[in-house]
């Protein structure tokens, strides 16, 4: 499916990308830039994975939750 993208700012960004990368074909430049951005976003570790690592590290170091955090959290949020 063909796609037409209009806009001076977009054209300027693509031209700048081409100048920085040496790419001469604007369509290929857009394809490369999008592919690189998708790869970068896909490689990002999810919040759930980052939290799991912290929890695993805390458990390995012997942290044990007292289980009575609700009252403390309610107080912190002003929900006495």
N, C-alpha and C positions, 0 to 999 in steps of 0.2 A: 504494500500500500504506500503510495507516494504521500509525502507530507510537505506542506509549504509553510515555512516559518518566516514571518515578516517582522521587521522592527529594526530601527537603526542601532539600538543598543545591542541586540542579538548579533547583528552583522559585525559590529565593532568587537564584541567579545570573541566571535569566531575568527575574525581577522587577527586579533591579538594572540589567540591560541595558535593559529597557523604560524605567525611570526616567531613565537616562542618554541614551537616544536619542529619547524621546518616543513610542516605539512603544506602541500599546495592545493589539495582538493578539499573544499569546505565541507562537503558531505562526509568525506572520510574523517575529517577533523572532528566533526560532531559525533560520528560513530565512535571514534576512539575515546573522546572525552566522556561520553555517556557510559561506555563499557568500563572505563577506568573508575568512574564514580560508583557504578553498580558494584564492581569488585571491591572497592574500598568499603562501601556500606555493608556488603555481605560478610566481609571479614571482621567487622566490628563485633565484639563480644556483647551479648545481650545483658541487660540489667539483671535478669534472673540468674544467668551464669556467673556474673560478677558477685552477686550476693551469696550464691551457693559457695563460691570459693572462700569468701570471708567467713561464712558459717562453718565450713569445713576446717579452716585454719583455727577458728576460735575453739571448736570442739577438740581438735588435736592438742591444743594448749590447755585443755581442761576446763574451759568455760562451761558452766552449767547455769541455765536460767533458773531463777528462784520461782518463776511461774506466777508471781504476784505483781506483775508490771501494770495491770489494768488500772489500779487505783492511782499509781504514780502518773500514768499517761493521761488519765482523766483529769487529774489535778493540773498537769502541764497545759492541757488544752482548755482549762477553765470549765470543766464539766463535772464539778464536785457533786 
